[in-house]
Amino acid sequence: MDFSFTPDQERFRETARAFAEKRLAPDYQRRERTDALERSLVREMGSLGLIAPVLPEALGGLGLDCITMGLVTEEIARGDFNVCYVQLLAALNGQILARHARPELAAEWVPRLCRGEVLLALALTEPETGSDAAHIKLKARRNGEDYLLNGEKTSISFAHQADAAITFARTGGEDEGAHGVSAFFVPLDSPGIHRTRFEDVGSAVVGRGSLFFDDVKVPGAYRLGEEGRGFTQVMQGFDFSRALIALQCLGAAAVSLEETWSYVTERKAFGAHLAKFEGVSFPLAEAETLLEAARLLCYKTLWLKDHGKPHTAEAAMCKWWVPKTAFEVIHSCLLLHGHGGFGKETPHQQRLRDVMGLEIGDGTAQIMKLIIARERVGRVAVPY
Ligand SMILES: Cc1cc2nc3c(=O)[nH]c(=O)nc-3n(C[C@H](O)[C@H](O)[C@H](O)COP(=O)(O)OP(=O)(O)OC[C@H]3O[C@@H](n4cnc5c(N)ncnc54)[C@H](O)[C@@H]3O)c2cc1C
């Protein structure tokens, strides 16, 4: 067993860390108050190969492994949790396109994604259907060579600023469940699309919103994978994004923890540095332990993926446990800053709000636990 990263992985991590410290961290709090991500910043990450290095070289990526993608994710999130949605969604959507799109479509969009010229959203959730994703209703009806899409997607990250969305729609009957779902690539400037935006407690610069589809014409060549197989084929990519989400949350918690160690070694009470009191240092020591265990779980999951081994249960473990752990660690850090922690000038309150979103997004803890149970004992452990 070898727990070390390779020299190449370490080099890449250094590039990401330097960029995050210099270009992202100083504006994390200011960026929350802006309307959309600065596209020039996204392009800058693209020029450094920091958006989706895991994608194939032939499509503009660097062909690097999933562990490197994890390192980049963790480092970018240390600088700005919200900017890291760029990496998360590019890695997920880019892999879906690379695997399931027609070659011409992938060649048109994936290199632009890697260069930071476009943002892609993933549209699965609907007003009546979130966790029970196999029962989505948005309808895709054949119309000659094309499809016509009608319905609503909601709670979609980047909805107001994405250039296109991988959209799941029902091509079969409602009684067919997952077997009647197909995936489509939909440019969001297509006629018939209307977008709205929500007001959230966190990740405001990412933005969530609804996408309304009113007879939106999508070419048959933009279907991803086979008709009726969208759910099973395309959703496989979610195991990857679950480990990345965990590292995103972990990165944010790790910075709060480091900042809190600094604070408690400087501030004094009762004639001593706060760090002298076990009531202060022990919660931080526990947080160190939890984050170390979380990091091992995440990189093991990515290692399994890199080696072509099953990792669905491990990815679900990452997704339910690490965002929750990160939230709790950041909460402890906020409290250990005393009254200052409750103020908006310190970043812990923002990290807390931002991380909470990904306790829900991409699947809740309950759904992850259903997946783990299913992996262990089969379908007897799931609702249907
Ligand atoms: C920050 C954020 C970003 C998001 N980004 C996207 C995005 O980009 N694209 C997208 O498509 N969606 C996105 N979502 C939506 C997200 O994936 C859904 O909110 C999530 O899957 C839960 O669905 P729901 O909100 O409909 O909750 P519901 O499915 O209605 O569940 C409500 C509650 O009941 C619990 N529950 C449901 N079924 C069961 C069960 N069988 N057993 C036990 N408990 C159960 C859930 O865990 C939850 O606590 C995002 C959400 C957030 C908060």
The ligand as an SDF file (V2000), in Angstrom:
LIG
                    3D

 53 58  0  0  0  0  0  0  0  0999 V2000
  -26.9060   23.6430   -3.7940 C   0  0  0  0  0  0  0  0  0  0  0  0
  -27.7110   22.7220   -4.6660 C   0  0  0  0  0  0  0  0  0  0  0  0
  -27.3120   22.5060   -5.9570 C   0  0  0  0  0  0  0  0  0  0  0  0
  -28.0720   21.6900   -6.7990 C   0  0  0  0  0  0  0  0  0  0  0  0
  -27.6790   21.5330   -8.0980 N   0  0  0  0  0  0  0  0  0  0  0  0
  -28.4050   20.7510   -8.9300 C   0  0  0  0  0  0  0  0  0  0  0  0
  -28.0710   20.6510  -10.3130 C   0  0  0  0  0  0  0  0  0  0  0  0
  -27.0980   21.2590  -10.7880 O   0  0  0  0  0  0  0  0  0  0  0  0
  -28.8370   19.8680  -11.1070 N   0  0  0  0  0  0  0  0  0  0  0  0
  -29.9230   19.1780  -10.6330 C   0  0  0  0  0  0  0  0  0  0  0  0
  -30.5570   18.4750  -11.4080 O   0  0  0  0  0  0  0  0  0  0  0  0
  -30.2910   19.2740   -9.3290 N   0  0  0  0  0  0  0  0  0  0  0  0
  -29.5550   20.0520   -8.4760 C   0  0  0  0  0  0  0  0  0  0  0  0
  -29.9300   20.1900   -7.1560 N   0  0  0  0  0  0  0  0  0  0  0  0
  -31.1200   19.4880   -6.6840 C   0  0  0  0  0  0  0  0  0  0  0  0
  -30.7720   18.2910   -5.7930 C   0  0  0  0  0  0  0  0  0  0  0  0
  -30.0950   17.3050   -6.5050 O   0  0  0  0  0  0  0  0  0  0  0  0
  -32.0840   17.7970   -5.1570 C   0  0  0  0  0  0  0  0  0  0  0  0
  -32.5540   18.8430   -4.3300 O   0  0  0  0  0  0  0  0  0  0  0  0
  -31.8680   16.5400   -4.3230 C   0  0  0  0  0  0  0  0  0  0  0  0
  -31.5990   15.4500   -5.1500 O   0  0  0  0  0  0  0  0  0  0  0  0
  -33.0770   16.2370   -3.4350 C   0  0  0  0  0  0  0  0  0  0  0  0
  -34.2780   16.2810   -4.1470 O   0  0  0  0  0  0  0  0  0  0  0  0
  -35.5270   17.1360   -3.5950 P   0  0  0  0  0  0  0  0  0  0  0  0
  -35.0110   18.4970   -3.2660 O   0  0  0  0  0  0  0  0  0  0  0  0
  -36.6210   17.0470   -4.5700 O   0  0  0  0  0  0  0  0  0  0  0  0
  -35.9220   16.4540   -2.2300 O   0  0  0  0  0  0  0  0  0  0  0  0
  -36.9560   15.2480   -2.0400 P   0  0  0  0  0  0  0  0  0  0  0  0
  -36.6220   14.1440   -2.9580 O   0  0  0  0  0  0  0  0  0  0  0  0
  -38.3270   15.7860   -2.0840 O   0  0  0  0  0  0  0  0  0  0  0  0
  -36.5960   14.8220   -0.5410 O   0  0  0  0  0  0  0  0  0  0  0  0
  -36.9490   15.6150    0.5860 C   0  0  0  0  0  0  0  0  0  0  0  0
  -36.3370   14.9610    1.8240 C   0  0  0  0  0  0  0  0  0  0  0  0
  -36.8480   13.6070    1.9700 O   0  0  0  0  0  0  0  0  0  0  0  0
  -35.7690   12.6850    1.9710 C   0  0  0  0  0  0  0  0  0  0  0  0
  -36.1450   11.4710    1.2320 N   0  0  0  0  0  0  0  0  0  0  0  0
  -36.6790   11.3700   -0.0050 C   0  0  0  0  0  0  0  0  0  0  0  0
  -36.8580   10.0940   -0.3520 N   0  0  0  0  0  0  0  0  0  0  0  0
  -36.4190    9.3590    0.7040 C   0  0  0  0  0  0  0  0  0  0  0  0
  -36.3230    7.9560    0.9680 C   0  0  0  0  0  0  0  0  0  0  0  0
  -36.7140    7.0410    0.0760 N   0  0  0  0  0  0  0  0  0  0  0  0
  -35.8120    7.5610    2.1650 N   0  0  0  0  0  0  0  0  0  0  0  0
  -35.4020    8.4810    3.0850 C   0  0  0  0  0  0  0  0  0  0  0  0
  -35.4560    9.8080    2.8720 N   0  0  0  0  0  0  0  0  0  0  0  0
  -35.9570   10.2330    1.7060 C   0  0  0  0  0  0  0  0  0  0  0  0
  -34.6060   13.4010    1.2960 C   0  0  0  0  0  0  0  0  0  0  0  0
  -33.3670   12.8750    1.6960 O   0  0  0  0  0  0  0  0  0  0  0  0
  -34.8200   14.8500    1.7560 C   0  0  0  0  0  0  0  0  0  0  0  0
  -34.2590   15.0390    3.0160 O   0  0  0  0  0  0  0  0  0  0  0  0
  -29.2150   21.0380   -6.3070 C   0  0  0  0  0  0  0  0  0  0  0  0
  -29.6310   21.2600   -4.9860 C   0  0  0  0  0  0  0  0  0  0  0  0
  -28.8940   22.1000   -4.1800 C   0  0  0  0  0  0  0  0  0  0  0  0
  -29.3690   22.3480   -2.7730 C   0  0  0  0  0  0  0  0  0  0  0  0
  1  2  1  0
  2  3  1  0
  2 52  2  0
  3  4  2  0
  4  5  1  0
  4 50  1  0
  5  6  2  0
  6  7  1  0
  6 13  1  0
  7  8  2  0
  7  9  1  0
  9 10  1  0
 10 11  2  0
 10 12  1  0
 12 13  2  0
 13 14  1  0
 14 15  1  0
 14 50  1  0
 15 16  1  0
 16 17  1  0
 16 18  1  0
 18 19  1  0
 18 20  1  0
 20 21  1  0
 20 22  1  0
 22 23  1  0
 23 24  1  0
 24 25  2  0
 24 26  1  0
 24 27  1  0
 27 28  1  0
 28 29  2  0
 28 30  1  0
 28 31  1  0
 31 32  1  0
 32 33  1  0
 33 34  1  0
 33 48  1  0
 34 35  1  0
 35 36  1  0
 35 46  1  0
 36 37  1  0
 36 45  1  0
 37 38  2  0
 38 39  1  0
 39 40  1  0
 39 45  2  0
 40 41  1  0
 40 42  2  0
 42 43  1  0
 43 44  2  0
 44 45  1  0
 46 47  1  0
 46 48  1  0
 48 49  1  0
 50 51  2  0
 51 52  1  0
 52 53  1  0
M  END
$$$$
